[in-house]
Amino acid sequence: MSRKPRLRHLLAVPLALAGPAFAHGIETEAGTAGIADFDIVAAAIATEGNIATFTMDVAGTPGATAPEATGDLGGATVYSYVWPTSLDPAAAGFAPEAGILAFAVTLHPDFDDTPLFDENGSNDAGDDGGSWHSHWVVLGPDATCGEGALKVIDIPEGETPPLPATWPGLPILIDSPGWSPVFRDRTVSVRVPFADIGAVKGASFDGVTAALRVDANIHAPLLCVTDVFDVASGDLSLPGKVD
């Protein structure tokens, strides 16, 4: 039986250790998502030196399933492997307490949001949306996206909040840092450097696979979570602890 939990806004979820865990990561049974490539069986964040390695294991082949291209930015679908965390957004260059900081590996063939990087080696930094790549995003609730649903937080016109140096220019709280995901067997992993790794150690996290959609009219809310494939903890309690 497929489990498809709604993505409730995490500010209401206690961050105490709960749910199934192995070491300080999260382990769950296969068969809880309708698409094996997004059926989470484990999620972890481990540190070594100043590097945090984000990993997620799935029942199928991570990265093998992609959204259908439509040719338009408005209404475009984004597929993602996401690690929501208890980290303050300031750890990634956003304003303190701006929302829920999450690390994500995404794919969206209809648009490119990594203008500084040429992920597919085409000598064109503007055609890489169809290649898996990484982001930091700041999430928050918005009823316009659906009851209890989240969005990537919009930047209101005229406002200039603190942003990372690799912000891609979209009017949302997103960073395109260029850390390349590695897909091997049933695991997707990304190595992420931190200037202050101490801020990461002991943080709480969860694992989520989800689809997001760009607003059809390219209007705020610009990017909503529209479909949750799986949640590692089952309840977004952020039971994982960074090693």
ZAMIMAR-510226 format. One line per 10 residues: number of its first residue (from 1); their letters; for each residue z, x, y of N, C-alpha, C. Coordinates in Angstrom, 1 decimal. Last residue first. Example, Ala and Ser with C-alpha at 12.3 -4.5 7.8 and 13.67 -1.06 7.14 Angstrom:
! residues 2
2	SA	7.1,12.8,-2.2,7.1,13.7,-1.1,7.9,12.9,0.0 ~ 7.8,13.2,-5.7,7.8,12.3,-4.5,7.8,13.2,-3.3
END
This chain:
! residues 243
243	DVKGPLSLDG	11.9,25.8,13.4,12.6,26.9,12.8,12.6,28.1,13.8 ~ 12.4,22.7,14.9,11.6,23.9,14.9,12.5,25.1,14.4 ~ 12.9,19.9,12.8,13.5,20.9,13.8,12.7,22.2,13.7 ~ 12.1,16.4,12.4,11.8,17.9,12.2,12.6,18.7,13.2 ~ 12.5,13.8,13.1,13.5,14.4,12.3,13.3,15.9,12.1 ~ 11.6,11.7,15.0,11.5,13.1,15.3,12.6,13.9,14.4 ~ 11.3,9.1,14.4,12.7,9.5,14.7,12.7,11.0,15.0 ~ 9.1,7.5,13.7,9.1,8.3,14.9,10.5,8.7,15.4 ~ 9.1,6.5,11.1,9.7,5.7,12.2,9.8,6.4,13.6 ~ 7.8,8.1,9.4,7.7,6.7,9.1,8.3,5.9,10.3
233	SAVDFVDTVC	7.5,10.8,9.7,8.9,10.3,9.4,8.9,8.8,9.1 ~ 4.7,11.0,10.1,5.4,11.7,9.0,6.7,11.2,8.7 ~ 2.5,8.3,10.3,3.6,9.0,11.0,4.5,9.7,9.9 ~ -1.0,7.4,10.5,0.2,7.8,9.7,1.3,8.4,10.7 ~ -2.8,6.1,12.3,-3.1,6.3,10.9,-1.8,6.5,10.0 ~ -2.8,4.0,14.9,-1.9,5.0,14.3,-2.3,5.0,12.8 ~ -4.8,3.3,17.5,-4.7,3.1,16.1,-3.9,4.3,15.5 ~ -4.8,3.9,20.3,-5.2,2.6,19.8,-5.0,2.3,18.4 ~ -3.5,5.3,23.1,-3.4,5.4,21.6,-3.7,4.0,21.1 ~ -5.7,5.7,25.9,-4.7,5.0,25.2,-4.7,5.3,23.7
223	LLPAHINADV	-6.7,6.9,28.8,-6.7,7.3,27.4,-5.5,6.7,26.7 ~ -6.5,5.7,31.4,-7.7,6.3,30.9,-7.8,6.5,29.4 ~ -5.3,2.7,32.6,-5.0,3.8,31.8,-6.3,4.4,31.1 ~ -7.9,3.9,34.9,-6.5,4.0,34.3,-6.0,2.6,33.7 ~ -11.3,3.9,33.7,-10.3,3.5,34.7,-8.9,3.6,34.0 ~ -13.7,3.6,32.3,-13.2,5.0,32.8,-12.2,4.8,33.9 ~ -14.2,1.3,31.1,-14.6,1.4,32.5,-14.2,2.7,33.2 ~ -13.1,1.7,28.7,-14.5,1.4,28.7,-15.0,1.6,30.1 ~ -10.8,4.5,28.2,-11.1,3.1,28.8,-12.6,2.9,29.0 ~ -10.9,6.2,25.2,-11.1,6.2,26.6,-11.4,4.8,27.1
213	RLAATVGDFS	-8.6,6.0,22.6,-9.8,5.5,23.1,-9.8,5.7,24.6 ~ -7.4,7.6,19.6,-7.2,7.2,21.0,-8.6,6.7,21.5 ~ -5.8,7.5,16.4,-7.0,7.4,17.2,-6.7,7.0,18.6 ~ -3.7,9.8,14.6,-4.0,8.6,15.4,-5.3,8.7,16.0 ~ -0.9,11.1,12.9,-2.3,11.1,13.0,-2.7,9.8,13.6 ~ 2.1,13.0,13.6,1.4,11.7,13.7,-0.1,12.0,13.6 ~ 5.3,14.2,13.1,3.9,14.4,12.9,3.2,13.1,12.9 ~ 7.9,15.4,15.3,7.4,14.5,14.3,5.9,14.9,14.0 ~ 10.8,17.3,16.4,9.4,17.0,16.4,9.1,16.0,15.3 ~ 13.1,19.1,18.5,12.8,18.1,17.4,11.3,17.8,17.5
203	AGKVAGIDAF	14.1,22.6,18.9,13.5,21.3,19.4,13.2,20.4,18.2 ~ 14.8,25.0,17.9,15.7,24.0,17.8,15.3,22.6,18.3 ~ 12.8,26.9,20.1,13.6,26.9,18.9,14.7,25.8,19.0 ~ 11.7,26.6,22.7,11.1,25.9,21.6,12.0,25.8,20.4 ~ 13.0,28.3,24.4,12.9,26.8,24.8,12.4,26.0,23.6 ~ 12.6,30.8,23.3,13.9,30.2,23.2,13.9,28.7,23.5 ~ 10.1,31.6,24.1,10.2,30.9,22.8,11.5,30.3,22.5 ~ 8.6,31.7,26.8,10.0,31.6,26.5,10.1,30.9,25.2 ~ 5.9,31.9,26.6,6.5,32.9,27.4,8.0,32.9,27.1 ~ 4.3,31.4,23.5,5.2,30.9,24.5,5.8,32.0,25.3
193	PVRVSVTRDR	1.3,30.7,21.6,2.2,31.6,22.2,3.1,30.9,23.3 ~ 0.5,29.1,18.6,0.7,28.9,20.0,1.7,29.8,20.6 ~ -1.6,28.5,16.0,-0.6,29.4,16.5,-0.6,29.4,18.0 ~ -2.1,25.7,13.9,-2.4,26.3,15.2,-1.3,27.3,15.6 ~ -3.5,24.1,11.0,-2.5,24.9,11.7,-3.0,25.5,13.0 ~ -3.9,21.9,8.4,-4.4,22.3,9.7,-3.2,23.0,10.4 ~ -4.5,21.9,4.9,-3.6,22.2,6.0,-4.4,22.5,7.3 ~ -5.7,21.8,2.5,-5.2,20.6,3.0,-4.4,20.7,4.2 ~ -7.9,24.4,3.1,-7.5,23.5,2.0,-7.0,22.2,2.6 ~ -7.6,24.9,6.5,-7.7,25.6,5.2,-7.1,24.7,4.1
183	FVPSWGPSDI	-8.4,25.3,9.8,-8.4,24.3,8.7,-8.6,25.1,7.4 ~ -6.9,26.1,12.8,-7.5,26.6,11.5,-7.3,25.6,10.4 ~ -7.5,25.7,16.3,-7.0,25.2,15.0,-7.7,25.8,13.8 ~ -7.1,27.9,19.0,-8.0,27.4,18.0,-7.3,26.9,16.7 ~ -6.2,27.3,22.2,-5.6,27.8,20.9,-6.4,27.1,19.8 ~ -6.9,26.3,24.7,-7.9,27.2,24.0,-7.3,27.7,22.7 ~ -5.6,24.5,26.4,-5.2,26.0,26.4,-6.1,26.9,25.6 ~ -5.8,22.1,28.2,-6.8,22.6,27.2,-6.6,24.1,27.1 ~ -3.6,19.4,28.9,-3.9,20.8,29.1,-4.9,21.2,27.9 ~ -2.9,16.5,30.8,-3.5,17.1,29.6,-3.7,18.6,29.9
173	LIPLGPWTAP	-2.3,13.8,32.4,-1.5,15.0,32.1,-1.9,15.6,30.7 ~ -5.4,13.0,34.1,-4.3,12.7,33.2,-3.5,14.0,32.9 ~ -8.0,13.2,35.2,-6.9,12.6,36.0,-5.8,12.1,35.0 ~ -9.3,16.5,34.3,-9.2,15.0,34.1,-8.0,14.4,34.8 ~ -9.1,19.2,34.4,-9.7,18.5,35.6,-9.7,17.0,35.4 ~ -7.9,20.7,32.4,-9.4,20.6,32.4,-10.0,19.7,33.5 ~ -5.5,23.2,32.8,-5.8,21.8,33.0,-7.3,21.6,33.1 ~ -4.7,25.9,32.7,-5.9,25.5,32.0,-6.1,24.0,31.9 ~ -2.4,26.0,34.2,-3.6,26.7,34.7,-4.9,26.3,34.0 ~ -0.8,22.8,34.2,-1.0,24.1,33.6,-2.3,24.7,34.2
163	LPPTEGEPID	0.6,21.2,37.2,-0.3,21.2,36.0,-0.5,22.6,35.5 ~ 2.6,19.1,39.2,2.4,20.4,38.6,1.6,20.3,37.4 ~ 0.6,16.5,40.9,1.8,17.0,40.1,1.5,18.4,39.6 ~ -0.6,15.2,43.3,-0.9,16.5,42.8,0.3,17.0,42.1 ~ -2.2,12.1,44.1,-1.0,12.8,43.7,-1.4,14.2,43.1 ~ -4.6,10.8,44.6,-3.9,11.4,45.7,-2.7,12.2,45.4 ~ -4.3,8.5,41.9,-5.2,9.1,43.0,-4.4,9.6,44.2 ~ -2.1,9.4,39.3,-2.5,8.5,40.4,-3.4,9.2,41.4 ~ -2.7,10.5,36.2,-2.4,11.1,37.5,-2.9,10.1,38.6 ~ -1.4,9.0,33.2,-2.4,9.1,34.3,-1.9,9.8,35.5
153	IVKLAGEGCT	-0.4,10.1,30.0,0.0,9.7,31.4,-1.1,10.0,32.4 ~ -1.9,8.8,27.3,-1.7,10.0,28.0,-1.5,9.6,29.4 ~ 0.1,6.0,26.0,-1.1,6.6,26.6,-0.8,8.0,27.0 ~ 1.4,3.8,23.5,1.5,4.9,24.4,0.1,5.3,24.9 ~ 2.7,0.4,22.9,1.8,1.5,22.7,2.0,2.6,23.8 ~ 4.2,-1.9,23.0,4.8,-0.7,22.5,3.9,0.5,22.3 ~ 1.2,-3.7,23.1,2.7,-3.8,23.0,3.3,-2.6,22.3 ~ -1.3,-2.0,24.9,-0.9,-2.8,23.8,0.6,-2.8,23.7 ~ -2.1,-0.8,27.2,-2.6,-0.2,26.0,-2.3,-1.0,24.8 ~ -0.5,-2.0,29.1,-1.9,-2.3,29.1,-2.6,-1.8,27.9
143	ADPGLVVWHS	2.0,-1.0,28.7,1.7,-2.3,28.1,0.3,-2.6,28.1 ~ 2.7,2.2,28.0,1.9,1.4,29.0,1.5,0.2,28.3 ~ 4.7,5.2,27.8,4.4,3.8,27.4,3.6,3.1,28.5 ~ 3.4,8.5,27.5,4.3,7.6,28.1,3.8,6.2,27.7 ~ 2.8,12.1,27.0,2.7,10.7,26.7,3.7,9.8,27.3 ~ 1.0,14.8,27.8,2.3,14.2,28.1,2.0,12.7,27.9 ~ -0.4,17.3,25.7,-0.5,16.1,26.4,0.9,15.6,26.7 ~ -2.2,20.2,24.9,-0.9,19.7,25.2,-1.2,18.4,26.0 ~ -4.8,20.6,22.4,-4.3,20.2,23.8,-2.8,20.1,23.8 ~ -7.5,22.2,20.6,-6.1,21.8,20.9,-5.9,21.4,22.3
133	HWSGGDDGAD	-10.3,21.0,18.5,-9.7,21.9,19.5,-8.3,21.4,19.9 ~ -13.3,20.6,16.7,-11.8,20.4,16.8,-11.2,21.5,17.7 ~ -16.3,19.7,18.3,-15.5,20.7,17.6,-14.0,20.4,17.7 ~ -17.4,17.9,20.0,-17.6,17.6,18.6,-17.0,18.7,17.7 ~ -17.1,18.9,22.5,-16.2,17.8,22.1,-16.3,17.5,20.6 ~ -18.7,21.0,23.6,-17.8,21.3,22.4,-16.9,20.1,22.0 ~ -20.3,21.6,25.7,-20.8,20.7,24.7,-20.0,20.8,23.4 ~ -19.8,23.4,27.8,-19.7,22.0,28.1,-20.1,21.0,27.0 ~ -20.3,26.0,27.4,-18.9,25.6,27.4,-18.7,24.1,27.6 ~ -22.7,27.4,25.6,-22.5,26.3,26.6,-21.1,25.8,26.4
123	NSGNEDFLPT	-23.0,29.1,23.5,-23.2,29.6,24.8,-23.3,28.6,25.9 ~ -22.1,28.0,21.2,-23.5,27.6,21.6,-23.9,28.3,22.9 ~ -19.7,28.1,19.9,-20.5,29.3,19.9,-21.9,29.0,20.4 ~ -17.9,26.0,19.9,-18.9,26.0,18.8,-19.9,27.2,18.9 ~ -16.1,26.5,22.0,-15.6,26.5,20.7,-16.7,26.5,19.6 ~ -15.9,27.9,24.7,-17.1,27.6,24.0,-16.8,27.6,22.5 ~ -13.8,27.0,27.5,-14.0,27.6,26.2,-15.3,27.0,25.5 ~ -13.3,25.6,29.8,-13.1,27.1,29.9,-13.5,27.8,28.6 ~ -13.4,22.9,29.4,-14.5,23.5,30.2,-14.4,25.1,30.2 ~ -12.8,20.8,27.3,-12.3,22.2,27.3,-13.3,23.1,28.1
113	DDFDPHLTVA	-13.7,18.3,26.9,-12.6,18.5,27.8,-12.0,19.8,27.7 ~ -16.7,16.5,26.4,-16.1,17.8,26.3,-14.9,17.9,27.3 ~ -17.6,13.6,24.5,-17.3,14.3,25.7,-16.6,15.6,25.5 ~ -18.2,12.5,22.0,-18.9,11.9,23.2,-18.6,12.6,24.5 ~ -16.7,13.5,19.8,-18.1,13.9,20.0,-18.8,13.5,21.3 ~ -13.7,14.6,19.6,-14.3,13.5,20.2,-15.8,13.9,20.6 ~ -10.7,15.7,18.2,-12.1,15.7,18.1,-12.7,14.5,18.7 ~ -7.6,17.7,18.4,-8.4,16.5,18.6,-9.9,16.8,18.4 ~ -4.3,18.3,18.0,-5.6,18.9,17.6,-6.5,17.7,17.6 ~ -1.5,18.6,20.3,-2.5,17.8,19.5,-3.7,18.6,19.2
103	FALIGAEPAF	1.9,18.2,21.2,0.8,19.1,20.9,-0.2,18.4,20.0 ~ 3.6,16.4,23.7,3.1,16.5,22.4,2.0,17.5,22.3 ~ 6.3,15.3,25.6,5.3,16.4,25.4,4.9,16.5,23.9 ~ 6.7,12.5,27.4,6.9,13.0,26.0,5.8,14.1,25.8 ~ 7.5,13.0,30.8,7.2,12.1,29.7,7.4,12.8,28.4 ~ 8.4,14.7,32.7,7.3,13.9,33.1,6.9,12.9,32.0 ~ 10.5,16.5,32.8,10.8,15.1,32.5,9.7,14.2,32.8 ~ 8.9,18.7,35.1,10.0,18.4,34.2,10.2,16.9,34.0 ~ 5.3,18.8,35.1,6.6,18.6,35.8,7.7,18.3,34.8 ~ 3.8,21.4,32.9,3.9,20.1,33.6,5.2,19.9,34.4
93	GAAAPDLSTP	4.0,23.7,31.3,3.4,23.8,32.7,3.3,22.5,33.5 ~ 5.2,23.5,29.0,3.8,23.6,28.9,3.1,23.6,30.3 ~ 7.8,23.1,29.7,7.6,24.2,28.7,6.1,24.5,28.6 ~ 7.9,20.7,31.1,7.8,21.9,31.9,7.5,23.2,31.0 ~ 8.3,18.7,29.2,6.9,19.0,29.6,6.8,20.3,30.4 ~ 10.8,19.6,26.9,10.5,19.2,28.2,9.1,19.6,28.6 ~ 10.5,18.7,23.4,10.4,19.7,24.5,10.2,19.1,25.8 ~ 10.5,17.0,21.3,11.5,16.7,22.3,11.5,17.8,23.4 ~ 7.1,16.0,20.4,8.3,16.9,20.4,9.3,16.4,21.4 ~ 4.4,15.1,18.2,5.3,14.7,19.4,6.6,15.6,19.3
83	WVYSYVTAGG	1.7,16.5,17.1,3.1,16.8,16.9,3.9,16.4,18.2 ~ -1.2,15.1,15.6,-0.4,15.3,16.8,1.1,15.6,16.3 ~ -4.6,15.0,15.3,-3.4,15.4,14.5,-2.4,15.8,15.6 ~ -7.1,12.5,16.1,-6.1,13.5,16.4,-5.1,13.7,15.3 ~ -10.1,11.3,17.6,-9.3,11.4,16.4,-8.3,12.6,16.6 ~ -11.3,9.1,20.1,-10.7,10.5,19.9,-9.9,10.4,18.6 ~ -14.1,7.3,21.3,-13.0,7.4,20.4,-12.6,8.9,20.2 ~ -15.2,5.9,24.4,-15.3,7.0,23.4,-14.0,7.0,22.6 ~ -15.2,4.1,26.5,-15.0,3.6,25.1,-15.1,4.6,24.0 ~ -17.1,6.2,28.4,-16.4,5.0,28.4,-16.4,4.4,27.0
73	LDGTAEPATA	-19.0,8.2,27.6,-17.6,8.5,27.8,-16.7,7.3,27.7 ~ -21.5,7.7,25.1,-20.9,7.3,26.3,-19.5,7.8,26.4 ~ -22.4,8.1,22.5,-23.2,8.6,23.6,-22.7,8.3,25.0 ~ -21.0,7.6,20.3,-21.6,6.5,20.9,-22.6,6.9,22.1 ~ -20.1,8.9,17.1,-20.5,9.2,18.5,-21.2,7.9,19.0 ~ -17.4,8.1,15.1,-18.8,8.0,15.3,-19.1,8.2,16.8 ~ -14.9,10.6,14.4,-15.3,9.4,15.0,-16.8,9.3,15.2 ~ -14.6,12.3,11.2,-14.8,12.3,12.6,-15.2,11.0,13.1 ~ -13.0,14.0,8.7,-13.4,12.7,9.1,-13.5,12.8,10.7 ~ -12.1,16.6,8.2,-13.4,16.2,7.6,-13.9,14.9,8.1
63	GPTGAVDMTF	-9.6,17.4,9.2,-10.8,17.7,9.9,-12.1,17.2,9.4 ~ -8.2,17.9,6.0,-8.0,17.8,7.4,-9.3,18.2,8.2 ~ -8.7,16.1,3.2,-9.2,17.4,3.8,-9.1,17.2,5.3 ~ -5.8,14.5,2.0,-7.2,14.8,1.9,-7.6,16.1,2.5 ~ -3.1,14.5,2.5,-3.5,14.3,1.2,-5.0,14.6,0.9 ~ -2.1,17.3,4.7,-2.6,15.9,4.4,-3.0,15.8,3.0 ~ 0.1,19.1,6.7,-0.6,19.0,5.5,-1.0,17.5,5.2 ~ 0.3,21.0,9.7,0.3,19.6,9.1,-0.5,19.7,7.8 ~ 1.9,23.2,11.9,1.2,22.9,10.7,1.3,21.5,10.3 ~ 2.2,25.5,14.5,2.2,24.1,14.2,1.4,23.9,13.0
53	TAINGETAIA	4.0,28.2,15.3,2.9,27.8,14.4,3.1,26.3,14.1 ~ 4.7,30.1,18.1,5.1,28.9,17.3,3.9,28.4,16.6 ~ 5.5,33.4,19.0,4.5,32.5,18.5,5.2,31.3,17.8 ~ 7.1,35.5,19.7,6.9,34.5,20.7,5.9,33.5,20.3 ~ 8.6,35.7,16.5,8.4,36.4,17.8,8.2,35.3,18.9 ~ 7.8,32.8,15.1,8.0,34.2,14.7,7.6,35.0,16.0 ~ 8.6,29.4,14.2,8.5,30.4,15.2,8.6,31.8,14.5 ~ 7.1,26.3,13.1,7.9,27.5,12.8,7.6,28.6,13.8 ~ 6.9,23.0,12.4,6.7,24.0,13.5,7.7,25.1,13.2 ~ 5.3,20.7,10.1,6.3,21.7,10.5,5.9,22.4,11.7
43	AAVIDFDAIG	4.8,18.2,7.7,4.5,18.7,9.1,5.7,19.6,9.4 ~ 3.1,16.5,5.0,4.1,17.5,5.5,3.7,17.8,6.9 ~ 1.4,14.5,4.5,2.4,14.8,3.4,3.4,15.8,3.9 ~ -0.6,12.0,6.0,0.3,13.1,6.2,1.3,13.3,5.0 ~ -3.7,11.2,6.0,-2.5,10.8,5.3,-1.6,12.0,5.2 ~ -6.2,11.7,7.0,-5.1,11.5,8.0,-3.8,11.1,7.3 ~ -7.7,11.9,4.8,-7.8,13.0,5.7,-6.7,12.9,6.8 ~ -7.5,9.4,3.6,-6.7,10.5,3.1,-6.7,11.7,4.0 ~ -6.8,6.4,5.3,-7.8,7.5,5.2,-7.1,8.8,4.8 ~ -4.6,4.8,5.2,-5.8,4.3,4.5,-6.9,5.4,4.4
33	ATGAETEIGH	-1.4,6.2,4.3,-2.5,6.0,5.2,-3.8,5.6,4.5 ~ 0.3,6.7,2.2,0.8,5.9,3.3,-0.2,5.7,4.4 ~ -0.3,8.5,0.2,-0.6,7.1,0.0,-0.1,6.2,1.1 ~ 2.3,11.0,-0.3,1.0,10.6,0.0,0.8,9.1,-0.3 ~ 5.6,11.2,1.2,4.7,10.9,0.1,3.3,10.6,0.5 ~ 6.7,13.9,3.3,6.6,12.5,3.0,5.6,12.3,1.8 ~ 8.7,16.1,5.2,7.9,15.9,4.0,7.8,14.4,3.7 ~ 9.1,18.3,7.9,9.2,16.9,7.4,8.2,16.8,6.2 ~ 11.2,21.2,8.4,10.0,20.4,8.5,10.2,19.0,8.0 ~ 13.3,22.8,7.7,13.4,22.0,9.0,12.2,21.2,9.3
23	AFAPGALALP	13.4,22.1,4.4,13.8,23.2,5.4,14.1,22.4,6.7 ~ 12.2,18.9,4.7,12.3,20.1,3.8,12.4,21.3,4.7 ~ 13.2,15.5,5.0,12.9,16.8,5.6,13.0,17.9,4.5 ~ 13.2,12.0,5.7,13.0,13.1,4.8,12.6,14.4,5.4 ~ 15.6,10.9,8.3,14.4,10.8,7.5,14.2,12.0,6.6 ~ 16.9,12.8,11.0,16.9,11.6,10.2,15.6,11.6,9.4 ~ 18.7,14.2,13.6,18.0,14.5,12.3,18.1,13.3,11.4 ~ 18.3,12.5,16.7,19.1,13.0,15.7,18.3,13.2,14.4 ~ 16.9,11.3,18.8,16.4,12.5,18.3,17.3,13.2,17.2 ~ 16.1,7.8,18.9,17.1,8.9,18.9,16.5,10.1,18.3
13	VALLHRLRPK	13.7,6.4,21.0,14.0,6.8,19.6,15.0,7.9,19.7 ~ 12.8,5.7,23.4,13.8,4.8,22.9,14.3,5.3,21.5 ~ 10.8,7.5,23.9,12.0,7.6,24.7,13.1,6.8,24.2 ~ 8.6,6.9,22.5,9.6,7.8,21.9,10.9,7.9,22.7 ~ 7.2,3.8,21.9,7.4,4.9,22.9,8.7,5.6,22.5 ~ 5.6,3.3,18.8,6.5,2.9,19.8,6.8,4.1,20.7 ~ 2.9,2.8,17.3,3.4,4.0,18.0,4.3,3.6,19.1 ~ 3.4,1.0,14.2,3.0,1.1,15.6,3.6,2.3,16.3 ~ 2.4,2.2,11.0,3.4,1.9,12.0,2.8,1.9,13.4 ~ 1.0,1.4,8.3,0.4,1.7,9.6,1.4,1.3,10.7
3	RSM	0.6,2.1,5.0,1.6,1.9,6.0,1.0,2.3,7.4 ~ -0.9,0.6,2.2,-1.0,1.5,3.4,0.0,1.1,4.4 ~ 0.0,0.9,-1.2,0.0,0.0,0.0,0.0,0.9,1.2
END
